[in-house]
């Protein structure tokens, strides 16, 4: 029951909501990364995941929550009678990197990814050093024996056609990060009670 940008929207409710929410999110300067509608007893949980190049703060999430809530209220006549809870959040580090914008926004992070032509891929660990229209440049860590002197990373340019979904590796105390930066996205819940929004 999800509608994600760039993927088929098979759930009618999620698809309908995405049609209303995505333009609002885009006008505010964000990308709608995911929209999931989950039944929860007599209510539904509408989870909206947004992102942008500059990152997403708690204030940003609050602003987007208000805009999305207004959009849903404006279409209340076509949303049925199911009460809902709106959750707006930014992606966490566990979100796979599948789009060019995902890789660009994670420049400098350490990732694990399958690279190479179809049928002969290999799993590598490397730091994202550059992202462009041709692909991604990784500083690939050399596999070494335990206790052996660590060798410096080797730059490797990987074209988009040979790049799998990347998975960010959590690093504590990585230079240039603030406390809590590796934990995941920020979020704020906008709960709408029985007298408010309805799906």
C-alpha positions as CSV (number, residue, x, y, z in Angstrom):
1,X,0.0,0.0,0.0
2,X,2.5,2.6,-1.1
3,X,3.2,5.1,-3.7
4,X,6.8,6.0,-4.3
5,X,8.1,8.4,-6.8
6,X,9.3,6.7,-9.9
7,X,7.6,3.4,-9.1
8,X,4.2,2.1,-10.1
9,X,1.4,3.2,-7.8
10,X,-0.8,0.1,-7.3
11,X,-2.8,1.1,-4.2
12,X,-5.8,3.3,-5.3
13,X,-5.8,5.3,-2.1
14,X,-2.1,6.0,-2.1
15,X,-2.2,6.8,-5.8
16,X,-5.0,9.3,-5.3
17,X,-3.3,11.0,-2.3
18,X,0.0,11.2,-4.2
19,X,-1.8,13.0,-7.0
20,X,-2.7,15.7,-4.5
21,X,0.4,15.7,-2.4
22,X,3.2,15.5,-4.9
23,X,2.5,18.9,-6.5
24,X,2.3,20.5,-3.1
25,X,5.6,19.0,-2.0
26,X,7.2,19.9,-5.3
27,X,6.0,23.6,-5.0
28,X,7.5,23.8,-1.6
29,X,10.9,22.7,-3.0
30,X,11.0,19.1,-2.0
31,X,10.9,15.7,-3.6
32,X,8.2,13.2,-2.6
33,X,10.3,10.1,-2.0
34,X,7.6,7.9,-0.6
35,X,4.0,7.8,0.3
36,X,2.6,4.9,2.3
37,X,-1.0,4.4,3.5
38,X,-1.3,1.8,6.3
39,X,-4.5,0.7,8.1
40,X,-4.3,1.1,11.8
41,X,-7.6,0.0,13.5
42,X,-10.3,2.5,12.6
43,X,-7.7,4.9,11.3
44,X,-5.2,5.0,8.5
45,X,-1.6,6.3,8.8
46,X,-0.5,8.4,5.9
47,X,3.3,8.5,5.9
48,X,4.9,11.1,3.6
49,X,8.7,11.0,3.1
50,X,10.3,14.1,1.6
51,X,13.8,15.2,0.8
52,X,15.8,17.9,-0.9
53,X,19.5,18.8,-1.7
54,X,19.8,21.1,1.3
55,X,18.5,18.5,3.7
56,X,15.3,18.6,5.8
57,X,15.1,20.2,9.3
58,X,12.3,19.8,11.9
59,X,11.0,23.3,10.9
60,X,10.9,22.1,7.2
61,X,9.0,19.0,8.2
62,X,6.5,21.1,10.1
63,X,6.0,23.5,7.1
64,X,5.5,20.5,4.8
65,X,3.1,18.9,7.2
66,X,0.9,22.0,7.2
67,X,0.9,22.2,3.4
68,X,0.1,18.5,3.0
69,X,-2.6,18.7,5.6
70,X,-4.2,21.7,3.8
71,X,-4.1,19.8,0.5
72,X,-5.8,16.8,2.0
73,X,-8.4,19.0,3.7
74,X,-9.1,20.7,0.3
75,X,-10.0,17.3,-1.2
76,X,-11.9,16.1,1.8
77,X,-15.1,15.5,-0.2
78,X,-13.4,12.8,-2.2
79,X,-11.5,11.0,0.5
80,X,-14.1,8.9,2.2
81,X,-14.9,8.8,5.9
82,X,-11.8,7.0,7.4
83,X,-10.0,9.2,10.1
84,X,-6.2,9.4,9.5
85,X,-3.0,10.3,11.1
86,X,-0.5,12.3,8.9
87,X,3.2,11.6,9.4
88,X,5.8,13.6,7.5
89,X,9.4,12.7,7.7
90,X,12.7,12.8,5.9
91,X,14.5,9.6,4.7
92,X,16.7,7.8,7.1
93,X,20.2,6.3,6.3
94,X,18.6,2.9,5.7
95,X,16.9,4.2,2.5
96,X,18.6,2.6,-0.5
97,X,20.2,5.0,-2.9
98,X,18.5,4.3,-6.2
99,X,18.2,7.7,-7.9
100,X,20.9,10.2,-9.0
101,X,19.6,12.7,-6.4
102,X,20.0,10.1,-3.6
103,X,23.7,9.6,-4.5
104,X,24.3,13.3,-4.8
105,X,22.7,14.1,-1.4
106,X,24.9,11.4,0.2
107,X,28.3,12.6,-1.2
108,X,31.0,11.9,1.3
109,X,29.3,9.0,2.9
110,X,30.5,5.4,3.0
111,X,28.3,3.0,1.0
112,X,28.1,-0.7,0.2
113,X,26.9,-1.4,-3.4
114,X,27.0,-4.0,-6.1
115,X,28.8,-2.7,-9.2
116,X,29.6,-4.1,-12.6
117,X,27.8,-5.3,-15.7
118,X,24.8,-7.6,-15.3
119,X,25.8,-11.1,-14.5
120,X,29.2,-10.2,-13.1
121,X,28.7,-7.7,-10.3
122,X,30.8,-7.4,-7.3
123,X,30.1,-6.0,-3.8
124,X,32.3,-3.0,-2.9
125,X,32.6,-0.6,0.0
126,X,33.5,2.9,-0.9
127,X,33.0,6.6,-0.1
128,X,31.0,8.7,-2.6
129,X,33.4,11.3,-3.9
130,X,31.6,12.6,-7.0
131,X,28.3,12.3,-8.8
132,X,27.5,13.4,-12.3
133,X,25.4,12.5,-15.3
134,X,27.8,9.7,-16.2
135,X,27.7,7.9,-12.9
136,X,29.3,7.9,-9.5
137,X,33.0,8.0,-8.4
138,X,33.7,5.9,-5.3
139,X,36.9,5.8,-3.2
140,X,36.8,2.0,-2.9
141,X,38.3,0.5,0.2
142,X,40.8,-2.4,-0.5
143,X,40.0,-5.7,1.1
144,X,42.8,-6.7,3.4
145,X,43.7,-9.4,5.8
146,X,43.0,-8.8,9.5
147,X,45.9,-7.0,11.2
148,X,47.5,-6.0,7.8
149,X,48.3,-2.4,7.1
150,X,45.3,-0.7,5.6
151,X,45.9,0.5,2.0
152,X,44.5,3.8,0.8
153,X,41.2,3.7,-1.1
154,X,41.2,3.4,-4.9
155,X,39.1,5.8,-7.0
156,X,36.6,3.9,-9.2
157,X,34.2,5.5,-11.6
158,X,31.0,3.5,-12.0
159,X,28.5,4.3,-14.8
160,X,24.8,4.4,-13.8
161,X,24.1,1.3,-15.9
162,X,26.6,-0.7,-13.7
163,X,25.5,0.7,-10.3
164,X,23.2,-1.2,-8.0
165,X,21.2,0.2,-5.1
166,X,23.6,1.7,-2.5
167,X,23.3,1.3,1.2
168,X,24.8,3.9,3.5
169,X,27.0,2.6,6.3
170,X,26.6,4.2,9.7
171,X,29.8,5.9,10.9
172,X,30.0,7.3,14.4
173,X,32.2,10.3,14.8
174,X,32.8,10.8,11.1
175,X,34.4,14.3,10.6
176,X,32.0,17.0,9.5
177,X,28.9,15.5,11.1
178,X,26.9,16.6,14.0
179,X,25.7,14.4,16.8
180,X,22.8,12.3,15.7
181,X,23.5,12.9,12.0
182,X,23.8,9.2,11.3
183,X,20.6,8.2,13.1
184,X,18.3,8.8,10.2
185,X,15.8,11.4,9.1
186,X,13.9,13.9,11.1
187,X,10.2,13.6,11.5
188,X,7.1,15.2,12.9
189,X,3.7,13.7,13.3
190,X,0.6,15.7,12.4
191,X,-2.2,13.8,14.1
192,X,-5.6,14.5,12.8
193,X,-8.4,13.4,15.1
194,X,-11.9,12.0,14.4
195,X,-13.2,15.5,13.9
196,X,-10.5,16.4,11.4
197,X,-9.1,14.7,8.4
198,X,-10.7,11.6,6.9
199,X,-9.7,9.4,4.1
